[in-house]
Amino acid sequence: MSKYIQNIRGVVNVEITNKFASHLGTIVGNHVGIGKNVMVGRDLNVPSQMIKRSLTTGLMSSGVNVIDLGIAPIPVIHYGMGLYDASVMITISKSHLRPEDIDIKILSEHEIPLEHRHAEKVPWNQIGQLKYVHEYQEPYIKGVLKHINNEIIKNKAFLVVLDCEEGVNIPLVPQILDELDCETVLIRCKDSECDIDFPEPSPKRISLISELTTALGADIGIVLDNDRDRAVFIDQHGNIIRDQTILSIFAKYALNKEPGRTIVSSIVASQSLDEIVSDKGGDLIKTSIDTVLNEIDANNAIFGGDEPGMYVFPEFQTCFDAIFAVMKMLEILAKEDTTLSTLAGGIEEYNRTGFTIECEHEKKDEVIETFMTKFESGNNINTIDGIRVGLEDSFILIRPSRFEPLIRVYIESKSAQKLQELTESVKKMIENV
């Protein structure tokens, strides 16, 4: 089954209004079809509540039945799709970028055309039904526990420091950790109103968990975002482990169990992931950020991921699932009888930088064309998402932002000096355009 993610982001009550959300719901409903089911959910953010209600009315006006999970994280909503025979799920949450922005994520089996057009509404007697589901957490918890080795984790009795941003009112991760006999120190995991802090794992939050992990002698520190699709891992010494290193740890473990299989990553993947997959005789597919899930399904991959801190375990579900990633990491640590620092030490970490440069939307194509012209001869070029240029022991990735007048740049090199040279060169090239 294919999986497509479509993201819509904008300022609440300015770009994303109630009228816009209702119209969007009707357009999605027209694509889904009368009588079909759509799952919806949101975070604790008050604007998310308002927009979800408008979107729900739009869905119902198209004849679609809405299964409303209320305040629920993305992995749990996705898991519910199979339970309620839904082909589409929609989540509404506070944006990671700006407090006034809201994110609408649509995950579907087929890409939905979202162009502006007339939305067809059904007669009064065909309006879709609305069903509220409150007992959604138990099936998900059982599903997670079924797909990991409970006993081996219980035997280790891990001490975990956990920061789970107040994006949901039911902290599922502490419940699961309790089932696994972990001793857990919880930060910001209680039911409360959202504050003005950004929902992403901010440096301030990560630093606090790092310090607590070291001070308490914990086995691992974890920071989750409000959607529960992103996780930051911290080792027993308080060191923040790179997202790309975690990606390689999971890929290595998956290929140890099933050598030669396929791994999927977004185009930002480190050279270390190429080396891990190649060493295990596997096949690495680098794709755009929007199509990671689709490529995992299409290629029967055993693992996939994206930056920042987003991991997919098809053995459980084809969804970015930070909750399951936490449990899988504990399983790996228990089975290998090792520490996170040791696992990370087995992954080569290369010199890497990422930055953004302001760029008007109309200039973005010219930037890409400039790099195509300069590097098209004798270099490995991937244009599936921006342009990635493979050089000797290095790569340059230029990705235009879809939502903002920015160019995102990722550069990695096995040489620190080469990284600095490439960074200066790339900045000059883009600024000249």
HELIX and SHEET records of a PDB file:
HELIX    1   1 ASN A   18  VAL A   32  1                                  15    
HELIX    2   2 VAL A   46  SER A   61  1                                  16    
HELIX    3   3 ILE A   74  LEU A   83  1                                  10    
HELIX    4   4 TRP A  124  GLN A  126  5                                   3    
HELIX    5   5 GLN A  137  LYS A  146  1                                  10    
HELIX    6   6 ASN A  150  LYS A  156  1                                   7    
HELIX    7   7 LEU A  172  GLU A  179  1                                   8    
HELIX    8   8 PRO A  203  LEU A  216  1                                  14    
HELIX    9   9 ASP A  243  LYS A  257  1                                  15    
HELIX   10  10 GLN A  271  ASP A  279  1                                   9    
HELIX   11  11 ILE A  289  THR A  291  5                                   3    
HELIX   12  12 VAL A  292  ALA A  298  1                                   7    
HELIX   13  13 ALA A  322  GLU A  336  1                                  15    
HELIX   14  14 LEU A  340  GLY A  345  1                                   6    
HELIX   15  15 HIS A  361  LYS A  363  5                                   3    
HELIX   16  16 LYS A  364  PHE A  375  1                                  12    
HELIX   17  17 ALA A  416  ASN A  432  1                                  17    
SHEET    1   A 6 TYR A   4  VAL A  11  0                                        
SHEET    2   A 6 ASP A 101  SER A 108 -1                                        
SHEET    3   A 6 ALA A  86  LYS A  94 -1                                        
SHEET    4   A 6 ASN A  37  ARG A  42  1                                        
SHEET    5   A 6 ASN A  65  ILE A  71  1                                        
SHEET    6   A 6 LEU A 130  TYR A 132  1                                        
SHEET    1   B 4 GLU A 183  ILE A 187  0                                        
SHEET    2   B 4 LEU A 159  CYS A 164  1                                        
SHEET    3   B 4 ILE A 220  LEU A 224  1                                        
SHEET    4   B 4 ALA A 231  ILE A 234 -1                                        
SHEET    1   C 5 ASP A 283  THR A 287  0                                        
SHEET    2   C 5 THR A 262  SER A 266  1                                        
SHEET    3   C 5 PHE A 303  ASP A 306  1                                        
SHEET    4   C 5 MET A 310  PHE A 313 -1                                        
SHEET    5   C 5 GLN A 317  PHE A 320 -1                                        
SHEET    1   D 5 ASN A 351  GLU A 358  0                                        
SHEET    2   D 5 LEU A 406  SER A 413 -1                                        
SHEET    3   D 5 SER A 394  PRO A 400 -1                                        
SHEET    4   D 5 ILE A 387  LEU A 391 -1                                        
SHEET    5   D 5 ASN A 380  ASN A 382 -1                                        
END                                                                             
